Amino acid sequence: MISDVAAWLFAMFIIDPLQVEIRERLNGASVPVEQIQQSQQCIASHGPQLLKRAGEEPGWALSTAVGVAVGWNSPVELLDARDPNCSTLVRLLQNEKGRDGEA
């Protein structure tokens, strides 16, 4: 039961907002179609893995969700930058965050 709640919270606070942020970033940027497809493949492969971990490790799921919700961590850190499908997405989101922080 606790693992189900942890996985649900993780999906609500991590996976869903990450997907929304990715869509917004990709729609607002002039990104080649190939990179959009790679980004979709990254979320499709890593999302279920993260949800499985959240169900198996409720403590990790809750601490990660809180860390992201309050801004201590970025959901981008959860993606495997070594995965070719995710590396492009990680670079894109990190570059966008770096530009957002500039004044």
LOLUMVO-144103 format. One record per residue (C-alpha): residue in three letters; x, y, z. Coordinates in Angstrom, 2 decimals. Example, Ala and Ser with C-alpha at 12.3 -4.5 7.8 and 13.67 -1.06 7.14 Angstrom:
<atom><residu>ALA</residu><X>12.30</X><Y>-4.50</Y><Z>7.80</Z></atom>
<atom><residu>SER</residu><X>13.67</X><Y>-1.06</Y><Z>7.14</Z></atom>
//
This chain:
<atom><residu>MET</residu><X>0.00</X><Y>0.00</Y><Z>0.00</Z></atom>
<atom><residu>ILE</residu><X>2.73</X><Y>2.48</Y><Z>0.94</Z></atom>
<atom><residu>SER</residu><X>4.66</X><Y>1.58</Y><Z>-2.19</Z></atom>
<atom><residu>ASP</residu><X>1.58</X><Y>2.29</Y><Z>-4.33</Z></atom>
<atom><residu>VAL</residu><X>1.13</X><Y>5.70</Y><Z>-2.70</Z></atom>
<atom><residu>ALA</residu><X>4.84</X><Y>6.48</Y><Z>-3.12</Z></atom>
<atom><residu>ALA</residu><X>4.74</X><Y>5.52</Y><Z>-6.80</Z></atom>
<atom><residu>TRP</residu><X>1.60</X><Y>7.62</Y><Z>-7.33</Z></atom>
<atom><residu>LEU</residu><X>3.15</X><Y>10.65</Y><Z>-5.62</Z></atom>
<atom><residu>PHE</residu><X>6.33</X><Y>10.16</Y><Z>-7.60</Z></atom>
<atom><residu>ALA</residu><X>4.39</X><Y>10.08</Y><Z>-10.86</Z></atom>
<atom><residu>MET</residu><X>2.36</X><Y>13.13</Y><Z>-9.89</Z></atom>
<atom><residu>PHE</residu><X>5.29</X><Y>15.26</Y><Z>-8.71</Z></atom>
<atom><residu>ILE</residu><X>8.10</X><Y>14.01</Y><Z>-10.96</Z></atom>
<atom><residu>ILE</residu><X>7.05</X><Y>12.17</Y><Z>-14.11</Z></atom>
<atom><residu>ASP</residu><X>4.03</X><Y>14.28</Y><Z>-15.06</Z></atom>
<atom><residu>PRO</residu><X>5.74</X><Y>17.68</Y><Z>-14.54</Z></atom>
<atom><residu>LEU</residu><X>8.84</X><Y>16.45</Y><Z>-16.33</Z></atom>
<atom><residu>GLN</residu><X>6.77</X><Y>15.43</Y><Z>-19.35</Z></atom>
<atom><residu>VAL</residu><X>5.02</X><Y>18.82</Y><Z>-19.36</Z></atom>
<atom><residu>GLU</residu><X>8.34</X><Y>20.67</Y><Z>-19.10</Z></atom>
<atom><residu>ILE</residu><X>9.81</X><Y>18.63</Y><Z>-21.92</Z></atom>
<atom><residu>ARG</residu><X>6.82</X><Y>19.32</Y><Z>-24.16</Z></atom>
<atom><residu>GLU</residu><X>6.99</X><Y>23.05</Y><Z>-23.41</Z></atom>
<atom><residu>ARG</residu><X>10.74</X><Y>23.23</Y><Z>-24.02</Z></atom>
<atom><residu>LEU</residu><X>10.58</X><Y>21.25</Y><Z>-27.24</Z></atom>
<atom><residu>ASN</residu><X>7.62</X><Y>23.24</Y><Z>-28.56</Z></atom>
<atom><residu>GLY</residu><X>9.32</X><Y>26.55</Y><Z>-27.75</Z></atom>
<atom><residu>ALA</residu><X>12.68</X><Y>25.63</Y><Z>-29.24</Z></atom>
<atom><residu>SER</residu><X>13.63</X><Y>24.95</Y><Z>-32.79</Z></atom>
<atom><residu>VAL</residu><X>14.54</X><Y>21.33</Y><Z>-32.16</Z></atom>
<atom><residu>PRO</residu><X>14.99</X><Y>18.82</Y><Z>-34.96</Z></atom>
<atom><residu>VAL</residu><X>12.38</X><Y>16.06</Y><Z>-35.21</Z></atom>
<atom><residu>GLU</residu><X>15.04</X><Y>13.44</Y><Z>-34.44</Z></atom>
<atom><residu>GLN</residu><X>15.75</X><Y>15.04</Y><Z>-31.06</Z></atom>
<atom><residu>ILE</residu><X>12.04</X><Y>15.17</Y><Z>-30.25</Z></atom>
<atom><residu>GLN</residu><X>11.76</X><Y>11.45</Y><Z>-31.03</Z></atom>
<atom><residu>GLN</residu><X>14.82</X><Y>10.68</Y><Z>-28.91</Z></atom>
<atom><residu>SER</residu><X>13.32</X><Y>12.64</Y><Z>-26.02</Z></atom>
<atom><residu>GLN</residu><X>10.08</X><Y>10.71</Y><Z>-26.27</Z></atom>
<atom><residu>GLN</residu><X>11.99</X><Y>7.43</Y><Z>-26.32</Z></atom>
<atom><residu>CYS</residu><X>13.95</X><Y>8.51</Y><Z>-23.25</Z></atom>
<atom><residu>ILE</residu><X>10.82</X><Y>9.18</Y><Z>-21.21</Z></atom>
<atom><residu>ALA</residu><X>9.15</X><Y>6.04</Y><Z>-22.55</Z></atom>
<atom><residu>SER</residu><X>12.06</X><Y>3.88</Y><Z>-21.38</Z></atom>
<atom><residu>HIS</residu><X>13.09</X><Y>5.66</Y><Z>-18.17</Z></atom>
<atom><residu>GLY</residu><X>9.62</X><Y>6.61</Y><Z>-16.87</Z></atom>
<atom><residu>PRO</residu><X>8.57</X><Y>3.03</Y><Z>-16.13</Z></atom>
<atom><residu>GLN</residu><X>11.96</X><Y>2.27</Y><Z>-14.58</Z></atom>
<atom><residu>LEU</residu><X>11.63</X><Y>5.25</Y><Z>-12.26</Z></atom>
<atom><residu>LEU</residu><X>8.07</X><Y>4.30</Y><Z>-11.33</Z></atom>
<atom><residu>LYS</residu><X>9.18</X><Y>0.74</Y><Z>-10.59</Z></atom>
<atom><residu>ARG</residu><X>11.95</X><Y>2.04</Y><Z>-8.34</Z></atom>
<atom><residu>ALA</residu><X>9.48</X><Y>4.38</Y><Z>-6.64</Z></atom>
<atom><residu>GLY</residu><X>7.23</X><Y>1.42</Y><Z>-5.89</Z></atom>
<atom><residu>GLU</residu><X>10.09</X><Y>-0.68</Y><Z>-4.57</Z></atom>
<atom><residu>GLU</residu><X>11.75</X><Y>2.12</Y><Z>-2.61</Z></atom>
<atom><residu>PRO</residu><X>9.04</X><Y>4.37</Y><Z>-1.14</Z></atom>
<atom><residu>GLY</residu><X>11.56</X><Y>6.33</Y><Z>0.93</Z></atom>
<atom><residu>TRP</residu><X>13.56</X><Y>7.21</Y><Z>-2.17</Z></atom>
<atom><residu>ALA</residu><X>10.38</X><Y>8.14</Y><Z>-4.04</Z></atom>
<atom><residu>LEU</residu><X>9.12</X><Y>10.46</Y><Z>-1.32</Z></atom>
<atom><residu>SER</residu><X>12.48</X><Y>12.13</Y><Z>-0.69</Z></atom>
<atom><residu>THR</residu><X>13.01</X><Y>12.62</Y><Z>-4.42</Z></atom>
<atom><residu>ALA</residu><X>9.52</X><Y>14.05</Y><Z>-4.90</Z></atom>
<atom><residu>VAL</residu><X>10.01</X><Y>16.48</Y><Z>-2.01</Z></atom>
<atom><residu>GLY</residu><X>13.48</X><Y>17.43</Y><Z>-3.28</Z></atom>
<atom><residu>VAL</residu><X>12.14</X><Y>18.25</Y><Z>-6.73</Z></atom>
<atom><residu>ALA</residu><X>9.00</X><Y>19.98</Y><Z>-5.40</Z></atom>
<atom><residu>VAL</residu><X>11.01</X><Y>22.39</Y><Z>-3.24</Z></atom>
<atom><residu>GLY</residu><X>13.73</X><Y>22.91</Y><Z>-5.84</Z></atom>
<atom><residu>TRP</residu><X>16.60</X><Y>21.05</Y><Z>-4.16</Z></atom>
<atom><residu>ASN</residu><X>16.88</X><Y>18.69</Y><Z>-7.11</Z></atom>
<atom><residu>SER</residu><X>16.02</X><Y>18.79</Y><Z>-10.76</Z></atom>
<atom><residu>PRO</residu><X>14.01</X><Y>16.00</Y><Z>-12.36</Z></atom>
<atom><residu>VAL</residu><X>16.59</X><Y>16.09</Y><Z>-15.16</Z></atom>
<atom><residu>GLU</residu><X>19.04</X><Y>14.49</Y><Z>-12.70</Z></atom>
<atom><residu>LEU</residu><X>16.89</X><Y>11.35</Y><Z>-12.78</Z></atom>
<atom><residu>LEU</residu><X>17.51</X><Y>10.79</Y><Z>-16.49</Z></atom>
<atom><residu>ASP</residu><X>20.49</X><Y>8.72</Y><Z>-17.58</Z></atom>
<atom><residu>ALA</residu><X>22.68</X><Y>11.10</Y><Z>-19.61</Z></atom>
<atom><residu>ARG</residu><X>24.67</X><Y>8.06</Y><Z>-20.83</Z></atom>
<atom><residu>ASP</residu><X>21.60</X><Y>6.84</Y><Z>-22.73</Z></atom>
<atom><residu>PRO</residu><X>21.86</X><Y>8.29</Y><Z>-26.25</Z></atom>
<atom><residu>ASN</residu><X>18.12</X><Y>9.01</Y><Z>-26.27</Z></atom>
<atom><residu>CYS</residu><X>18.35</X><Y>10.89</Y><Z>-22.98</Z></atom>
<atom><residu>SER</residu><X>21.65</X><Y>12.73</Y><Z>-23.49</Z></atom>
<atom><residu>THR</residu><X>20.13</X><Y>15.15</Y><Z>-25.99</Z></atom>
<atom><residu>LEU</residu><X>17.18</X><Y>15.80</Y><Z>-23.72</Z></atom>
<atom><residu>VAL</residu><X>19.40</X><Y>16.33</Y><Z>-20.67</Z></atom>
<atom><residu>ARG</residu><X>21.59</X><Y>18.81</Y><Z>-22.57</Z></atom>
<atom><residu>LEU</residu><X>18.55</X><Y>20.67</Y><Z>-23.89</Z></atom>
<atom><residu>LEU</residu><X>16.91</X><Y>20.99</Y><Z>-20.48</Z></atom>
<atom><residu>GLN</residu><X>20.16</X><Y>21.97</Y><Z>-18.75</Z></atom>
<atom><residu>ASN</residu><X>20.91</X><Y>24.60</Y><Z>-21.40</Z></atom>
<atom><residu>GLU</residu><X>17.39</X><Y>26.00</Y><Z>-21.11</Z></atom>
<atom><residu>LYS</residu><X>17.65</X><Y>26.13</Y><Z>-17.30</Z></atom>
<atom><residu>GLY</residu><X>21.00</X><Y>27.91</Y><Z>-17.60</Z></atom>
<atom><residu>ARG</residu><X>19.43</X><Y>30.54</Y><Z>-19.87</Z></atom>
<atom><residu>ASP</residu><X>16.46</X><Y>30.94</Y><Z>-17.53</Z></atom>
<atom><residu>GLY</residu><X>18.83</X><Y>31.71</Y><Z>-14.67</Z></atom>
<atom><residu>GLU</residu><X>20.58</X><Y>34.47</Y><Z>-16.59</Z></atom>
<atom><residu>ALA</residu><X>19.36</X><Y>38.01</Y><Z>-16.12</Z></atom>
//
